[in-house]
Amino acid sequence: MVVVHRVFRREAALAPRLVRAVPDGDTARAARIAAHLDDYVMGLHHHHSLEDELVWPLLHARGAGGELVDRMEQQHQSIDRTLAVVAEWLPAWRREANHIAREELALVLLEHHRVLLEHLDDEERLVLPLVAEHLTVAEWDLVGRRGLEQLPKNKVMLALGAILEDATPQERTYFLGRAPFVGRLLWKTVGRRQYTAACRALRDVLHEEAGR
């Protein structure tokens, strides 16, 4: 969970910078960034829906952290509200890449980042100890397994790359060790290059700006 949260922290921090780096009228780049934001939003919704379905009900049923779990659910709703505003501005910016939509989108992404960090910090510091105490290994493994099963097949290598990007050597060994042999082979032969190319296409403009 902590490693997955690291992905969301990184991508949420990058999102407003990526949007603001798109020049007025560059609809091709806006479309590329918008597609990336679509994937980010889908992934975050998916992650939170698993918690809503498989984690919070069990903690409630076992009398663990009632008010705290309520707070987690309310934070999910706050995050969803920021993403609803993202969804309002994203089509216009994708279509026209104008400065008004760009700035409105960047501002709500900054607010989303703030709300998201508050939630992830609380969840890791306060809720994961409850999970360790009140959920069985099988129940917790189901969260990860369901997440993988529902991931679109054409996004698997990109999702793995996002997880491995900032992983420690021990974390990399753990995640790759849970992948089937074919998955590990695909990562080494195709996935790693695919993820590197995707990151370069998205982020090179940020590196160029930093070098000026």
SEMARKOL-622012 format. One record per residue: residue number from 1; residue in three letters; x, y, z of N, C-alpha, C, CB in turn. Coordinates in Angstrom, 1 decimal. Glycine has a CB too. Layout:
<nodes>
 seq type   n.c1   n.c2   n.c3  ca.c1  ca.c2  ca.c3   c.c1   c.c2   c.c3  cb.c1  cb.c2  cb.c3
 NUM  Ala      X      Y      Z      X      Y      Z      X      Y      Z      X      Y      Z
...
</nodes>
This chain:
<nodes>
 seq type   n.c1   n.c2   n.c3  ca.c1  ca.c2  ca.c3   c.c1   c.c2   c.c3  cb.c1  cb.c2  cb.c3
   1  Met    0.8   -1.2    0.0    0.0    0.0    0.0    0.9    1.3    0.0   -0.9    0.0    1.2
   2  Val    1.9    1.3    0.8    2.8    2.4    0.9    3.4    2.7   -0.4    3.8    2.2    2.0
   3  Val    3.9    1.7   -1.1    4.5    1.8   -2.4    3.5    2.4   -3.5    5.1    0.5   -2.9
   4  Val    2.3    1.9   -3.4    1.3    2.3   -4.4    1.0    3.8   -4.1    0.0    1.5   -4.3
   5  His    0.9    4.1   -2.8    0.6    5.6   -2.4    1.8    6.4   -2.9    0.5    5.7   -0.9
   6  Arg    3.0    5.9   -3.0    4.1    6.7   -3.5    3.9    7.1   -4.9    5.4    5.9   -3.3
   7  Val    3.3    6.2   -5.7    3.0    6.5   -7.1    2.0    7.6   -7.2    2.4    5.2   -7.8
   8  Phe    0.9    7.6   -6.4   -0.1    8.6   -6.4    0.5   10.0   -6.0   -1.3    8.2   -5.6
   9  Arg    1.3    9.9   -5.0    2.0   11.2   -4.5    2.8   11.8   -5.6    2.9   10.9   -3.3
  10  Arg    3.6   11.0   -6.3    4.5   11.5   -7.4    3.6   12.1   -8.5    5.4   10.4   -7.9
  11  Glu    2.7   11.3   -9.0    1.9   11.7  -10.1    1.0   12.9   -9.8    1.1   10.6  -10.7
  12  Ala    0.5   13.0   -8.6   -0.4   14.1   -8.3    0.5   15.4   -8.2   -1.1   13.9   -6.9
  13  Ala    1.7   15.3   -7.7    2.6   16.4   -7.7    3.0   16.9   -9.1    3.9   16.1   -6.8
  14  Leu    3.2   15.9  -10.0    3.7   16.3  -11.3    2.5   16.9  -12.2    4.2   15.0  -12.0
  15  Ala    1.3   16.5  -11.9    0.2   16.8  -12.8    0.0   18.3  -13.1   -1.1   16.3  -12.2
  16  Pro    0.0   19.2  -12.1   -0.2   20.6  -12.4    1.0   21.2  -13.1   -0.4   21.4  -11.1
  17  Arg    2.2   20.7  -12.9    3.4   21.1  -13.6    3.4   20.7  -15.1    4.7   20.5  -12.9
  18  Leu    2.9   19.5  -15.3    2.8   19.0  -16.7    1.7   19.8  -17.5    2.4   17.5  -16.7
  19  Val    0.6   20.2  -16.8   -0.4   21.0  -17.5    0.1   22.4  -17.8   -1.6   21.1  -16.6
  20  Arg    0.8   23.0  -16.8    1.3   24.4  -17.0    2.4   24.5  -18.0    1.7   25.0  -15.7
  21  Ala    3.1   23.3  -18.3    4.2   23.3  -19.3    3.7   23.2  -20.7    5.1   22.2  -19.0
  22  Val    2.4   23.1  -20.9    1.9   23.0  -22.3    1.6   24.4  -22.9    0.6   22.1  -22.3
  23  Pro    2.3   24.7  -24.0    2.0   26.1  -24.6    0.6   26.2  -25.1    3.0   26.3  -25.7
  24  Asp    0.1   27.5  -25.1   -1.2   27.8  -25.7   -1.3   27.2  -27.1   -1.4   29.3  -25.7
  25  Gly   -2.4   26.5  -27.3   -2.7   26.0  -28.7   -2.0   24.7  -29.0   -2.2   27.0  -29.6
  26  Asp   -1.1   24.2  -28.1   -0.5   22.9  -28.4   -1.4   21.7  -28.1    0.9   22.7  -27.7
  27  Thr   -2.4   21.5  -28.9   -3.4   20.5  -28.6   -2.9   19.1  -28.6   -4.6   20.6  -29.6
  28  Ala   -1.8   18.8  -29.4   -1.3   17.5  -29.5   -0.7   17.1  -28.1   -0.2   17.4  -30.6
  29  Arg    0.1   18.1  -27.5    0.7   17.8  -26.2   -0.4   17.8  -25.1    1.8   18.8  -25.9
  30  Ala   -1.4   18.7  -25.2   -2.5   18.7  -24.3   -3.2   17.4  -24.3   -3.5   19.8  -24.6
  31  Ala   -3.4   16.8  -25.4   -4.1   15.5  -25.5   -3.3   14.4  -24.9   -4.3   15.1  -27.0
  32  Arg   -1.9   14.5  -25.0   -1.1   13.5  -24.4   -1.1   13.5  -22.9    0.4   13.6  -24.9
  33  Ile   -1.1   14.8  -22.4   -1.1   15.0  -20.9   -2.5   14.6  -20.4   -0.8   16.4  -20.5
  34  Ala   -3.5   15.0  -21.1   -4.9   14.6  -20.7   -5.1   13.1  -20.6   -5.9   15.3  -21.7
  35  Ala   -4.6   12.4  -21.6   -4.7   10.9  -21.6   -4.0   10.4  -20.3   -4.1   10.3  -22.9
  36  His   -2.8   10.9  -20.0   -2.1   10.5  -18.8   -3.0   10.8  -17.5   -0.8   11.2  -18.7
  37  Leu   -3.6   12.0  -17.5   -4.5   12.3  -16.4   -5.7   11.4  -16.3   -5.0   13.8  -16.5
  38  Asp   -6.2   11.0  -17.5   -7.3   10.0  -17.5   -6.9    8.7  -16.8   -7.7    9.7  -18.9
  39  Asp   -5.7    8.3  -17.1   -5.2    7.0  -16.5   -4.9    7.2  -15.0   -3.8    6.6  -17.2
  40  Tyr   -4.4    8.4  -14.6   -4.2    8.6  -13.2   -5.5    8.6  -12.4   -3.5   10.0  -13.0
  41  Val   -6.5    9.3  -12.9   -7.8    9.4  -12.3   -8.5    8.0  -12.2   -8.8   10.3  -13.0
  42  Met   -8.4    7.2  -13.3   -8.9    5.9  -13.3   -8.2    5.0  -12.2   -8.7    5.2  -14.7
  43  Gly   -6.9    5.1  -12.1   -6.2    4.4  -11.2   -6.5    4.7   -9.7   -4.7    4.5  -11.4
  44  Leu   -6.7    6.0   -9.5   -7.0    6.5   -8.1   -8.4    6.0   -7.7   -6.8    8.0   -8.0
  45  His   -9.4    6.2   -8.7  -10.7    5.8   -8.4  -10.8    4.3   -8.1  -11.7    6.1   -9.6
  46  His  -10.0    3.5   -8.9  -10.0    2.1   -8.7   -9.4    1.7   -7.4   -9.1    1.4   -9.8
  47  His   -8.3    2.4   -7.0   -7.7    2.1   -5.7   -8.6    2.4   -4.5   -6.4    3.0   -5.5
  48  His   -9.3    3.5   -4.6  -10.2    3.9   -3.5  -11.5    3.0   -3.5  -10.6    5.4   -3.7
  49  Ser  -11.9    2.6   -4.7  -13.1    1.7   -4.7  -12.8    0.4   -4.0  -13.6    1.5   -6.1
  50  Leu  -11.6   -0.1   -4.1  -11.2   -1.4   -3.5  -11.2   -1.2   -2.0   -9.8   -1.8   -3.9
  51  Glu  -10.7    0.0   -1.5  -10.8    0.2    0.0  -12.2    0.4    0.4  -10.0    1.5    0.3
  52  Asp  -13.1    1.1   -0.3  -14.5    1.2    0.0  -15.2   -0.1    0.1  -15.2    2.1   -1.0
  53  Glu  -14.8   -1.0   -0.8  -15.5   -2.3   -0.9  -14.9   -3.4    0.1  -15.4   -2.8   -2.3
  54  Leu  -13.6   -3.4    0.2  -12.9   -4.5    0.9  -12.3   -4.2    2.2  -11.9   -5.1   -0.1
  55  Val  -12.1   -2.9    2.5  -11.3   -2.6    3.7  -12.2   -1.9    4.8  -10.2   -1.7    3.4
  56  Trp  -12.9   -0.8    4.4  -13.7   -0.1    5.4  -14.8   -0.9    6.0  -14.2    1.2    4.7
  57  Pro  -15.5   -1.7    5.2  -16.6   -2.5    5.8  -16.1   -3.5    6.8  -17.4   -3.2    4.7
  58  Leu  -14.9   -4.1    6.5  -14.4   -5.1    7.5  -14.0   -4.4    8.8  -13.2   -5.8    6.9
  59  Leu  -13.4   -3.2    8.7  -13.0   -2.5    9.9  -14.2   -2.1   10.7  -12.1   -1.3    9.5
  60  His  -15.2   -1.6   10.0  -16.5   -1.2   10.7  -17.1   -2.4   11.4  -17.5   -0.6    9.7
  61  Ala  -17.1   -3.6   10.7  -17.8   -4.8   11.2  -17.0   -5.3   12.4  -17.8   -5.9   10.2
  62  Arg  -15.7   -5.0   12.5  -14.9   -5.5   13.6  -14.7   -4.4   14.7  -13.6   -6.0   13.1
  63  Gly  -15.5   -3.4   14.6  -15.4   -2.3   15.6  -14.1   -1.6   15.7  -15.8   -2.9   16.9
  64  Ala  -13.4   -1.5   14.6  -12.0   -1.0   14.6  -12.0    0.5   14.1  -11.0   -1.9   13.8
  65  Gly  -11.7    1.4   14.9  -11.5    2.8   14.4  -12.7    3.4   13.7  -10.3    2.9   13.5
  66  Gly  -13.9    3.3   14.4  -15.1    3.8   13.7  -15.0    5.2   13.2  -16.2    3.7   14.6
  67  Glu  -14.7    6.2   14.0  -14.6    7.6   13.6  -13.5    7.8   12.6  -14.4    8.5   14.8
  68  Leu  -12.4    7.1   12.8  -11.3    7.2   11.9  -11.6    6.7   10.5  -10.0    6.5   12.4
  69  Val  -12.3    5.5   10.5  -12.7    5.0    9.2  -13.7    5.9    8.5  -13.3    3.6    9.3
  70  Asp  -14.6    6.5    9.3  -15.6    7.5    8.8  -14.8    8.6    8.1  -16.5    8.0    9.9
  71  Arg  -13.7    9.0    8.8  -12.9   10.1    8.2  -12.3    9.7    6.9  -11.8   10.6    9.2
  72  Met  -11.8    8.5    6.8  -11.2    8.0    5.5  -12.3    8.1    4.4  -10.7    6.6    5.7
  73  Glu  -13.5    7.7    4.7  -14.6    7.7    3.7  -14.9    9.1    3.3  -15.8    7.0    4.2
  74  Gln  -14.9   10.0    4.3  -15.2   11.5    4.0  -14.0   12.1    3.1  -15.3   12.3    5.3
  75  Gln  -12.8   11.6    3.4  -11.7   12.1    2.6  -11.8   11.6    1.2  -10.3   11.7    3.2
  76  His  -12.2   10.4    1.0  -12.4    9.9   -0.4  -13.4   10.8   -1.1  -13.0    8.4   -0.3
  77  Gln  -14.5   11.2   -0.4  -15.5   12.1   -1.0  -14.9   13.4   -1.4  -16.7   12.2   -0.1
  78  Ser  -14.0   13.9   -0.5  -13.3   15.2   -0.8  -12.4   15.1   -2.0  -12.5   15.7    0.4
  79  Ile  -11.7   14.0   -2.1  -10.8   13.8   -3.3  -11.7   13.7   -4.5  -10.0   12.5   -3.1
  80  Asp  -12.8   12.9   -4.4  -13.7   12.8   -5.6  -14.2   14.1   -6.1  -14.9   11.9   -5.3
  81  Arg  -14.5   15.1   -5.1  -15.0   16.4   -5.5  -13.9   17.1   -6.3  -15.4   17.2   -4.3
  82  Thr  -12.6   17.0   -5.9  -11.6   17.7   -6.7  -11.5   17.1   -8.1  -10.2   17.6   -6.0
  83  Leu  -11.6   15.7   -8.2  -11.5   15.1   -9.5  -12.7   15.4  -10.4  -11.4   13.5   -9.3
  84  Ala  -13.9   15.7   -9.7  -15.0   16.1  -10.5  -14.8   17.4  -11.2  -16.3   16.2   -9.6
  85  Val  -14.1   18.3  -10.5  -13.7   19.6  -11.2  -12.7   19.4  -12.2  -13.2   20.6  -10.1
  86  Val  -11.7   18.5  -12.0  -10.8   18.2  -13.1  -11.5   17.7  -14.3   -9.8   17.0  -12.6
  87  Ala  -12.5   16.9  -14.1  -13.3   16.3  -15.2  -14.1   17.4  -16.0  -14.3   15.3  -14.8
  88  Glu  -14.4   18.5  -15.3  -15.1   19.6  -15.9  -14.2   20.4  -16.8  -15.7   20.6  -14.8
  89  Trp  -12.9   20.6  -16.4  -12.0   21.4  -17.2  -11.2   20.7  -18.2  -11.1   22.1  -16.3
  90  Leu  -11.0   19.4  -18.0  -10.1   18.6  -18.9  -10.6   18.6  -20.3  -10.0   17.2  -18.3
  91  Pro  -11.8   18.4  -20.6  -12.2   18.3  -22.1  -11.9   19.6  -22.8  -13.7   18.0  -22.2
  92  Ala  -12.2   20.7  -22.2  -12.0   22.0  -22.9  -10.5   22.2  -23.1  -12.6   23.2  -22.1
  93  Trp   -9.7   21.9  -22.1   -8.2   22.1  -22.3   -7.7   21.1  -23.3   -7.5   21.9  -20.9
  94  Arg   -8.1   19.9  -23.3   -7.7   18.9  -24.2   -8.0   19.3  -25.7   -8.4   17.5  -24.0
  95  Arg   -9.2   20.0  -25.8   -9.6   20.4  -27.2   -9.0   21.6  -27.7  -11.2   20.6  -27.1
  96  Glu   -8.7   22.6  -26.8   -8.3   23.9  -27.2   -6.9   24.3  -26.7   -9.3   25.0  -26.8
  97  Ala   -6.5   23.7  -25.6   -5.2   24.1  -25.0   -5.1   25.6  -24.8   -4.0   23.6  -25.9
  98  Asn   -6.2   26.2  -24.3   -6.1   27.7  -24.1   -5.6   27.9  -22.6   -7.5   28.3  -24.3
  99  His   -5.2   29.2  -22.4   -4.6   29.5  -21.1   -5.6   29.5  -20.0   -3.9   30.8  -21.2
 100  Ile   -6.8   29.8  -20.2   -7.8   29.9  -19.1   -8.1   28.5  -18.6   -9.1   30.5  -19.6
 101  Ala   -8.4   27.5  -19.5   -8.6   26.2  -19.1   -7.4   25.6  -18.4   -9.1   25.3  -20.3
 102  Arg   -6.2   25.9  -19.0   -4.9   25.4  -18.5   -4.8   25.8  -17.0   -3.7   25.9  -19.3
 103  Glu   -5.0   27.1  -16.7   -4.8   27.6  -15.4   -5.8   27.0  -14.4   -4.8   29.1  -15.3
 104  Glu   -7.1   27.0  -14.8   -8.1   26.4  -14.0   -7.8   25.0  -13.6   -9.5   26.6  -14.6
 105  Leu   -7.4   24.2  -14.6   -7.1   22.8  -14.4   -5.9   22.7  -13.5   -6.8   22.1  -15.8
 106  Ala   -4.9   23.5  -13.7   -3.7   23.4  -12.8   -4.0   23.7  -11.4   -2.6   24.4  -13.3
 107  Leu   -4.9   24.7  -11.2   -5.3   25.1   -9.8   -6.0   24.0   -9.1   -6.1   26.4   -9.9
 108  Val   -7.0   23.4   -9.8   -7.7   22.3   -9.1   -6.8   21.1   -8.9   -9.0   21.9  -10.0
 109  Leu   -5.8   20.8   -9.8   -4.9   19.7   -9.6   -4.0   20.0   -8.4   -4.0   19.5  -10.8
 110  Leu   -3.7   21.3   -8.1   -2.9   21.6   -6.9   -3.8   21.4   -5.7   -2.5   23.1   -7.0
 111  Glu   -5.1   21.7   -5.7   -5.9   21.4   -4.6   -6.1   19.9   -4.4   -7.3   22.1   -4.8
 112  His   -6.3   19.2   -5.5   -6.4   17.8   -5.4   -5.1   17.2   -4.7   -6.5   17.1   -6.8
 113  His   -4.0   17.7   -5.1   -2.7   17.2   -4.5   -2.7   17.4   -3.0   -1.5   17.9   -5.1
 114  Arg   -3.2   18.6   -2.6   -3.2   18.9   -1.1   -4.1   17.9   -0.4   -3.6   20.3   -0.9
 115  Val   -5.3   17.8   -0.9   -6.3   16.9   -0.3   -5.9   15.4   -0.3   -7.7   17.0   -1.0
 116  Leu   -5.3   15.0   -1.4   -4.8   13.6   -1.5   -3.7   13.4   -0.4   -4.3   13.4   -2.9
 117  Leu   -2.7   14.3   -0.3   -1.6   14.0    0.6   -2.2   13.9    2.1   -0.6   15.2    0.5
 118  Glu   -3.1   14.8    2.4   -3.7   14.7    3.8   -4.3   13.3    4.0   -4.8   15.7    4.0
 119  His   -5.0   12.8    3.0   -5.6   11.4    3.1   -4.6   10.3    3.2   -6.6   11.2    2.0
 120  Leu   -3.6   10.4    2.3   -2.6    9.3    2.3   -1.8    9.3    3.6   -1.7    9.4    1.1
 121  Asp   -1.4   10.5    4.1   -0.7   10.5    5.3   -1.5    9.9    6.5   -0.3   12.0    5.6
 122  Asp   -2.8   10.3    6.6   -3.6    9.8    7.6   -3.7    8.3    7.5   -5.0   10.4    7.6
 123  Glu   -4.0    7.8    6.3   -4.2    6.4    6.1   -2.9    5.6    6.5   -4.5    6.1    4.6
 124  Glu   -1.8    6.0    6.1   -0.6    5.3    6.4   -0.2    5.3    7.9    0.6    5.8    5.6
 125  Arg   -0.4    6.5    8.5    0.0    6.6    9.9   -1.1    6.0   10.9    0.1    8.1   10.2
 126  Leu   -2.3    6.1   10.5   -3.4    5.7   11.5   -4.2    4.5   11.1   -4.3    6.8   11.6
 127  Val   -4.4    4.2    9.8   -5.3    3.2    9.4   -4.5    1.9    9.1   -6.0    3.5    8.2
 128  Leu   -3.3    1.9    8.5   -2.6    0.7    8.2   -2.3   -0.1    9.5   -1.3    1.0    7.5
 129  Pro   -2.0    0.5   10.6   -1.9   -0.3   11.9   -3.2   -1.1   12.2   -1.4    0.5   13.0
 130  Leu   -4.3   -0.4   12.0   -5.6   -1.1   12.2   -5.8   -2.3   11.3   -6.8   -0.1   12.1
 131  Val   -5.4   -2.1   10.0   -5.5   -3.1    9.0   -4.7   -4.3    9.4   -5.1   -2.6    7.6
 132  Ala   -3.4   -4.1    9.9   -2.6   -5.1   10.3   -3.1   -5.9   11.5   -1.2   -4.6   10.6
 133  Glu   -3.9   -5.2   12.3   -4.4   -5.9   13.5   -5.7   -6.6   13.3   -4.6   -4.9   14.6
 134  His   -6.6   -6.1   12.4   -7.9   -6.6   12.3   -8.2   -7.3   11.0   -8.9   -5.5   12.4
 135  Leu   -7.4   -7.3   10.0   -7.6   -8.0    8.7   -6.7   -9.2    8.6   -7.5   -7.1    7.5
 136  Thr   -7.2  -10.3    8.1   -6.3  -11.4    7.9   -5.4  -11.2    6.7   -7.1  -12.7    7.8
 137  Val   -4.4  -12.0    6.6   -3.5  -12.0    5.4   -4.3  -12.2    4.2   -2.3  -13.0    5.6
 138  Ala   -5.2  -13.2    4.2   -6.0  -13.5    3.0   -6.9  -12.3    2.6   -6.8  -14.7    3.3
 139  Glu   -7.4  -11.7    3.6   -8.3  -10.5    3.3   -7.5   -9.4    2.7   -9.0  -10.0    4.5
 140  Trp   -6.3   -9.1    3.2   -5.5   -8.1    2.7   -4.9   -8.4    1.3   -4.3   -7.8    3.6
 141  Asp   -4.6   -9.7    1.1   -4.1  -10.1   -0.2   -5.2  -10.0   -1.3   -3.6  -11.6   -0.2
 142  Leu   -6.4  -10.1   -0.9   -7.5  -10.0   -1.9   -7.5   -8.6   -2.4   -8.9  -10.3   -1.2
 143  Val   -7.2   -7.6   -1.6   -7.2   -6.2   -2.1   -6.2   -6.1   -3.3   -6.8   -5.2   -0.9
 144  Gly   -5.0   -6.6   -3.1   -4.0   -6.5   -4.1   -4.3   -7.3   -5.3   -2.7   -6.9   -3.6
 145  Arg   -4.9   -8.5   -5.1   -5.2   -9.4   -6.2   -6.4   -8.8   -7.0   -5.6  -10.8   -5.7
 146  Arg   -7.4   -8.3   -6.4   -8.5   -7.7   -7.1   -8.0   -6.5   -7.9   -9.6   -7.3   -6.1
 147  Gly   -7.1   -5.7   -7.3   -6.6   -4.6   -8.0   -5.9   -5.0   -9.3   -5.6   -3.8   -7.2
 148  Leu   -5.1   -6.0   -9.3   -4.4   -6.5  -10.5   -5.4   -7.1  -11.5   -3.4   -7.6  -10.1
 149  Glu   -6.4   -7.8  -11.0   -7.3   -8.5  -11.9   -8.1   -7.4  -12.7   -8.3   -9.3  -11.1
 150  Gln   -8.4   -6.3  -12.1   -9.3   -5.3  -12.7   -8.5   -4.3  -13.5  -10.1   -4.6  -11.7
 151  Leu   -7.1   -4.4  -13.5   -6.3   -3.5  -14.3   -6.4   -3.8  -15.8   -4.8   -3.5  -13.8
 152  Pro   -6.7   -2.9  -16.7   -6.7   -3.2  -18.1   -5.4   -3.8  -18.6   -7.0   -1.9  -18.9
 153  Lys   -5.4   -4.8  -19.4   -4.2   -5.5  -19.8   -3.2   -4.6  -20.5   -4.6   -6.7  -20.7
 154  Asn   -3.6   -3.7  -21.2   -2.7   -2.8  -21.9   -2.0   -1.7  -21.0   -3.4   -2.1  -23.1
 155  Lys   -2.4   -1.7  -19.7   -1.9   -0.8  -18.7   -1.0   -1.5  -17.7   -3.0   -0.1  -18.0
 156  Val   -0.8   -2.8  -17.8   -0.1   -3.6  -16.8    1.3   -3.1  -16.7   -0.2   -5.1  -17.0
 157  Met    2.0   -3.1  -17.9    3.5   -2.7  -17.8    3.7   -1.3  -17.4    4.0   -2.9  -19.2
 158  Leu    2.8   -0.4  -17.8    2.9    1.0  -17.3    2.7    1.1  -15.8    1.9    1.9  -18.0
 159  Ala    1.7    0.3  -15.3    1.4    0.3  -13.8    2.6   -0.2  -13.1    0.2   -0.5  -13.5
 160  Leu    3.2   -1.3  -13.6    4.4   -1.9  -12.9    5.5   -0.9  -12.9    4.8   -3.2  -13.6
 161  Gly    5.8   -0.3  -14.1    6.8    0.7  -14.1    6.6    1.9  -13.2    6.9    1.3  -15.5
 162  Ala    5.4    2.3  -13.0    5.1    3.4  -12.1    5.4    3.0  -10.6    3.6    3.8  -12.2
 163  Ile    5.1    1.7  -10.3    5.4    1.2   -9.0    6.9    1.0   -8.8    4.7   -0.2   -8.8
 164  Leu    7.6    0.6   -9.8    9.0    0.3   -9.6    9.9    1.5   -9.7    9.5   -0.7  -10.7
 165  Glu    9.4    2.6  -10.2   10.2    3.8  -10.5   10.9    4.3   -9.2    9.3    4.9  -11.0
 166  Asp   10.2    4.4   -8.1   10.8    4.9   -6.9   10.9    3.8   -5.8   10.0    6.1   -6.3
 167  Ala   10.8    2.6   -6.2   10.9    1.5   -5.3   12.4    1.2   -4.8   10.3    0.2   -5.9
 168  Thr   12.5    0.8   -3.6   13.8    0.4   -3.1   14.1   -1.0   -3.7   13.8    0.3   -1.5
 169  Pro   15.4   -1.4   -3.7   15.7   -2.7   -4.2   14.9   -3.8   -3.6   17.2   -3.0   -4.0
 170  Gln   14.6   -3.8   -2.3   13.8   -4.8   -1.6   12.4   -4.8   -2.2   13.8   -4.6   -0.1
 171  Glu   11.9   -3.6   -2.4   10.5   -3.5   -2.9   10.4   -4.0   -4.3   10.0   -2.0   -2.8
 172  Arg   11.4   -3.7   -5.1   11.4   -4.2   -6.5   11.4   -5.7   -6.5   12.7   -3.6   -7.3
 173  Thr   12.3   -6.3   -5.7   12.3   -7.7   -5.6   11.0   -8.3   -5.2   13.4   -8.2   -4.6
 174  Tyr   10.3   -7.7   -4.3    9.0   -8.1   -3.8    8.0   -8.1   -4.9    8.5   -7.3   -2.6
 175  Phe    7.8   -7.0   -5.6    6.8   -6.8   -6.6    7.1   -7.7   -7.8    6.7   -5.4   -7.1
 176  Leu    8.3   -7.7   -8.3    8.7   -8.6   -9.4    8.5  -10.1   -9.0   10.1   -8.3   -9.9
 177  Gly    8.8  -10.4   -7.8    8.7  -11.8   -7.3    7.2  -12.3   -7.3    9.2  -11.9   -6.0
 178  Arg    6.3  -11.4   -7.2    4.9  -11.7   -7.2    4.3  -11.9   -8.6    4.1  -10.7   -6.4
 179  Ala    5.1  -11.4   -9.6    4.6  -11.5  -11.0    4.9  -12.9  -11.5    5.3  -10.4  -11.9
 180  Pro    4.1  -13.4  -12.4    4.4  -14.7  -13.1    5.7  -14.5  -13.9    3.2  -15.2  -13.9
 181  Phe    6.3  -15.7  -14.3    7.5  -15.6  -15.1    7.3  -14.9  -16.4    8.0  -17.1  -15.4
 182  Val    6.2  -15.1  -17.1    5.9  -14.4  -18.3    5.9  -12.9  -18.1    4.6  -14.9  -19.0
 183  Gly    5.3  -12.5  -17.0    5.2  -11.0  -16.7    6.6  -10.4  -16.4    4.3  -10.8  -15.4
 184  Arg    7.4  -11.2  -15.7    8.8  -10.7  -15.5    9.6  -10.6  -16.8    9.5  -11.6  -14.5
 185  Leu    9.4  -11.6  -17.6   10.1  -11.6  -18.9    9.6  -10.4  -19.8    9.8  -12.9  -19.7
 186  Leu    8.3  -10.2  -19.8    7.7   -9.0  -20.6    8.3   -7.7  -20.1    6.2   -9.0  -20.6
 187  Trp    8.4   -7.6  -18.7    8.9   -6.4  -18.2   10.3   -6.1  -18.6    8.8   -6.4  -16.6
 188  Lys   11.1   -7.1  -18.6   12.6   -7.0  -18.9   12.7   -6.7  -20.4   13.4   -8.2  -18.5
 189  Thr   11.9   -7.3  -21.3   12.1   -7.2  -22.7   11.3   -6.1  -23.4   11.7   -8.5  -23.4
 190  Val   10.2   -5.7  -22.8    9.3   -4.7  -23.4    8.9   -3.6  -22.5    8.1   -5.4  -24.0
 191  Gly    8.4   -4.0  -21.3    7.8   -3.1  -20.4    8.7   -2.0  -19.9    7.3   -3.8  -19.2
 192  Arg   10.0   -2.3  -19.6   10.9   -1.3  -19.1   11.1   -0.2  -20.1   12.2   -1.9  -18.6
 193  Arg   11.3   -0.6  -21.3   11.5    0.4  -22.4   10.2    1.2  -22.7   12.0   -0.3  -23.7
 194  Gln    9.1    0.5  -22.6    7.8    1.2  -22.8    7.6    2.2  -21.8    6.6    0.1  -22.8
 195  Tyr    7.8    1.9  -20.5    7.6    2.9  -19.4    8.6    4.0  -19.5    7.8    2.2  -18.1
 196  Thr    9.8    3.8  -19.8   10.8    4.8  -20.0   10.4    5.8  -21.1   12.2    4.2  -20.2
 197  Ala   10.0    5.3  -22.2    9.6    6.1  -23.3    8.3    7.0  -22.9    9.2    5.3  -24.5
 198  Ala    7.4    6.4  -22.2    6.2    7.1  -21.8    6.6    8.2  -20.9    5.2    6.2  -21.1
 199  Cys    7.5    8.0  -19.9    7.9    9.0  -19.0    8.6   10.1  -19.7    8.8    8.4  -17.9
 200  Arg    9.5    9.8  -20.7   10.2   10.8  -21.4    9.3   11.7  -22.2   11.2   10.1  -22.4
 201  Ala    8.3   11.1  -22.8    7.3   11.9  -23.6    6.5   12.8  -22.8    6.3   10.9  -24.4
 202  Leu    6.3   12.4  -21.5    5.5   13.3  -20.6    6.4   14.4  -20.0    4.8   12.5  -19.6
 203  Arg    7.6   14.0  -19.5    8.3   14.8  -18.6    9.5   15.6  -19.1    8.8   14.0  -17.5
 204  Asp    9.9   15.3  -20.4   11.1   15.9  -20.9   11.0   17.4  -20.8   11.4   15.4  -22.3
 205  Val    9.8   18.0  -21.1    9.7   19.4  -21.1   10.0   20.0  -19.7    8.3   19.8  -21.5
 206  Leu    9.7   19.2  -18.6   10.0   19.7  -17.3   11.5   19.7  -17.1    9.3   18.8  -16.2
 207  His   12.2   18.7  -17.6   13.7   18.7  -17.5   14.3   19.8  -18.2   14.2   17.3  -18.0
 208  Glu   13.7   20.1  -19.4   14.2   21.2  -20.2   14.1   22.6  -19.5   13.5   21.3  -21.6
 209  Glu   12.9   22.8  -18.8   12.7   24.0  -18.1   13.6   24.1  -16.9   11.2   24.1  -17.6
 210  Ala   13.9   23.0  -16.2   14.8   23.0  -15.1   16.2   23.3  -15.5   14.8   21.7  -14.4
 211  Gly   16.6   23.0  -16.8   17.9   23.2  -17.2   18.2   24.6  -17.7   18.3   22.2  -18.3
 212  Arg   17.1   25.4  -17.9   17.3   26.7  -18.4   17.9   27.7  -17.4   16.0   27.3  -18.9
</nodes>
